[in-house]
């Protein structure tokens, strides 16, 4: 990570970064953990209810919702494991 000295004063020394490092704050990590858990749980619940539904149209809607939540959970997990965000 490169640093650039911006200005010197008698009271303080200001330094700014040219690039942002690969860091996540604990607050951000907690938020991402909550998002992962919510999407994972939604996917599990939808999978459970799929076994109870007889109507094919309702099954299709539930499968689409399950796939959406599963995909979101995988994306969040990949990002937290050090991967990058790709849509």
C-alpha positions in Angstrom: 0.0 0.0 0.0 1.4 3.4 -1.0 1.2 6.4 1.2 1.5 10.0 0.2 2.5 12.7 2.7 0.0 15.5 2.3 1.0 18.2 4.8 3.1 18.9 7.9 2.0 21.2 10.6 3.4 21.7 14.1 0.4 19.9 15.6 -0.3 17.1 13.3 1.0 15.1 10.4 -1.6 14.1 7.8 -1.1 11.1 5.6 -3.5 9.8 3.0 -3.5 6.5 1.1 -3.3 6.4 -2.6 -5.1 3.1 -2.7 -7.5 1.4 -0.3 -6.3 -1.9 1.2 -8.3 -5.1 1.4 -9.9 -4.6 4.8 -13.4 -4.9 6.2 -14.4 -3.3 9.4 -15.9 -5.4 12.1 -19.2 -3.6 11.7 -19.2 -4.4 7.9 -18.3 -8.0 8.6 -21.1 -8.3 11.1 -23.5 -6.8 8.6 -22.3 -9.2 5.9 -22.7 -12.1 8.3 -26.3 -11.1 9.0 -27.0 -10.8 5.2 -25.5 -14.3 4.6 -27.4 -15.9 7.4 -30.7 -14.3 6.3 -30.3 -15.5 2.7 -29.1 -18.9 3.7 -32.0 -19.4 6.1 -34.5 -18.1 3.5 -33.1 -20.7 1.0 -33.4 -23.5 3.5 -37.0 -22.6 4.5 -38.1 -22.3 0.9 -36.5 -25.7 0.1 -38.4 -27.2 3.0 -41.7 -25.7 1.8 -41.1 -26.9 -1.8 -41.7 -30.4 -0.6 -45.2 -29.5 0.7 -46.5 -27.6 -2.4 -48.5 -29.4 -5.1 -49.2 -26.5 -7.5 -46.5 -26.4 -10.2 -46.8 -22.6 -10.6 -46.2 -22.0 -6.9 -43.3 -24.5 -7.0 -41.7 -22.5 -9.9 -42.0 -19.2 -8.0 -40.5 -20.9 -4.9 -37.7 -22.4 -6.9 -36.9 -19.0 -8.3 -36.9 -17.4 -4.9 -34.7 -20.2 -3.5 -32.2 -19.8 -6.3 -32.1 -16.1 -5.8 -31.4 -16.4 -2.0 -28.9 -19.2 -2.6 -27.0 -17.2 -5.2 -26.9 -14.1 -2.8 -25.6 -16.3 0.0 -22.9 -17.8 -2.2 -21.8 -14.3 -3.4 -21.6 -13.0 0.1 -19.6 -16.0 1.3 -17.2 -15.7 -1.7 -16.6 -12.1 -0.9 -16.0 -12.8 2.8 -13.6 -15.6 1.9 -11.4 -13.0 0.0 -13.0 -13.3 -3.4 -14.3 -10.3 -5.4 -17.8 -9.1 -5.9 -19.1 -10.0 -9.4 -22.7 -9.5 -10.5 
